[in-house]
Each structure stands twice: as C-alpha cells, then as structure tokens.
Amino acid sequence: MLVSNNSYVAPQYFFLNGIPGLETVHVWISLPLCTMYIMSLVGNLGLVYLIYHEESLHHPMYCFLAMLSLVDLLTCSTTVPNALCIFWFDLKKINFNACLAQMFFVHGFTGVESGVLMLMALDRYMAICYPLRYATILTNPIIAKAGLATFLRGMLLMIPFPFLVKRLPFSQENIISHTYCDHMSVVKLSCASIEVNVIYGLLVALLIGVFDICCISVSYTMILQAVVSLSSSDARQKAFSTCTAHISAIMITYVPAFFTFFTHRFGDHTVPPSLHIIVANLYLLLPPTLNPIVYGVKTKQIRDSVIKFFQGEKIASRFKTTQIK
C-alpha cells in the first residue's frame, strides 16, 4: 500500500471476502450460481440469435427484448466469473483500479437494464393504445436512437462514481465482505465522510430508478384504461397477455434491486450480511436467468419460433442422414 500520510493509506488492492459466515459452504453455493450463469448464457444468446434470424420476430417488442438480453449477459458476466473464482480457487485479491472498473460496469449495466425495461413498457403502451400507428412510430431508427440514449444515460451517470471513490482516504482495512465491488461496500471502508458518495448515489437512483418506475407506472395505467374500455373480453385477454411477460421481468428485476438498495443504506444492523450479499448476487443473476424462460413460456411467437427452429434442425439432420445412406 502507498502511505498518503500518518493515518491513511491508498490501497493498491482489495480482498473480496465472498459471503461472510458461509465460507465453509462457498463451494456448494457456487453450484447453483454456476448453473444459473450457464442457463443465462445459453438462454440469452439463444434468444438474441432467434430474434436476429427469425423474420417473424423483427418487430419493436423483440428488438427491445434483444437489447434486454444483451444487457443481462453483460451484467451477470461482470460479477459471476469473479464470484466463482472466489468460491472455487480462493482468488480474493483484486486490484484497486480493477475494482473501480467492475463497480462502474455493474452499476452502469444495471442502469441500462432499468432503462430498457422502461422502453419496453412504452412499447407496450404504443402497441395497445395506438395499434394503427405503432409500426410507423417505432421504426428501426427510432428504436436504435432510444436504445443508444438509454445506454448513454446509464453509463454516463456512473462515470463520477470511480472518481468519487478515488478521492477518499482508506485505512489499512481493505477487506470487502462481498463477491464483487459494489459502490457502497467499497466506500464504507473509507476513513473520511462518504456523504457526497451517498448523496450522488441517491441522485442517480432518482434519475434512473424512480424515473423509470414512474414511466412504467404511467404506461401501464394508460394501458389498463385502454384495455378496460375494450368491449370484447377476448380482446381484453389478448391485450393483457402481451404484457404479462414484461410485468414478470419488471418484478424479477426491481424487487431484489430495491431490497439491495435499501439494506445498503438503512438496514445494515437489521439484515444479516450473508442474506444481503446473496440477494445482491441474485439481483444481478435472476433477471438474465429467468427472462428468457419467462418470455419463452409467455410469448406465443417466441414459442412458435423455437419449435420451428428445432423442427428445421431435425429435418436438416434427417436429410443429411439420407444423403449419406
């Protein structure tokens, strides 16, 4: 460590301690973690491949779903491999700058994910409330611009975090009780006041989380009003069914996110650290694992495309076998 004065040192590295109190079962915890990560890789890559190659899925809803899948892949890939290295090989040491980089990307990608969920809510609003103008409003250039704006918002708002952490003095305590570098977990090791970090964290949560939830709530309020006004019960059921997968994705993402956010700031002495860290990992891993399953089960077009894909592969395989004979 580099000594900055008599009391404080600037750490060159941290030690990620995994899940405190559960060190003896780290290997067992890693098994479902690894399984979920593999499922998320296969599910999201498969979903992106299907949307790209299946012409019937070249619609705004599925373009936003492909964005969500890509963001989910990036989010879990920034943390899970590192956690598995801790659990399997006891590789706990992480460079200070690498820790800041991981912190930036974790929070940046989760911010982008929230924005994509908000865009998907607006997409459902346009599809149900303005069906005749839906295709002309949500054109490919508009979708691309909305996706780029969401990505830039999520990443640009996170740029100050590494600099706010770098300005802080740290004591010789450089052990982080976590599986990855989270902003609040890192700054709590500082010897100085972290008020600026806390205030900026709350500001970012307001600009991203609260704003997105408000947009989602307004969109679904308008959708509900439009659906209730439909005279046909079949039409109402069909309209509701197009939203169930997205509502499930919202719940899967935001429930553990809020738990993690509030326990970091207000529940340090009431929530066991092990529970908080487990939920923090699930917050990053559950959406990538479950979203492809939810959309595959709830969305008829995706189910039909998957069946068509496997039937095509089966026919191609039989054809090759016949040629060989």
Sequence and secondary structure as in RCSB ss.txt:
>XXXX:A:sequence
MLVSNNSYVAPQYFFLNGIPGLETVHVWISLPLCTMYIMSLVGNLGLVYLIYHEESLHHPMYCFLAMLSLVDLLT
CSTTVPNALCIFWFDLKKINFNACLAQMFFVHGFTGVESGVLMLMALDRYMAICYPLRYATILTNPIIAKAGLAT
FLRGMLLMIPFPFLVKRLPFSQENIISHTYCDHMSVVKLSCASIEVNVIYGLLVALLIGVFDICCISVSYTMILQ
AVVSLSSSDARQKAFSTCTAHISAIMITYVPAFFTFFTHRFGDHTVPPSLHIIVANLYLLLPPTLNPIVYGVKTK
QIRDSVIKFFQGEKIASRFKTTQIK
>XXXX:A:secstr
 EE SSS EE SEEEE  STT GGGHHHHHHHHHHHHHHHHHHHHHHHHHHHH GGG SHHHHHHHHHHHHHHHH
HHTTHHHHHHHHHH   EEEHHHHHHHHHHHHHHHHHHHHHHHHHHHHHHHHHH TTTHHHHS HHHHHHHHHHH
HHHHHHTTTHHHHHHHTS B S  EESSSS  HHHHHTTBSS  HHHHHHHHHHHIIIIIHHHHHHHHHHHHHHH
HHHT S HHHHHHHHHHHHHHHHHHHHHHHHHHHHHHHHHH TTTS HHHHHHHHHHHHHHHHHHHHHHHHHH H
HHHHHHHHHHHHHHHHHHHHHHHH 
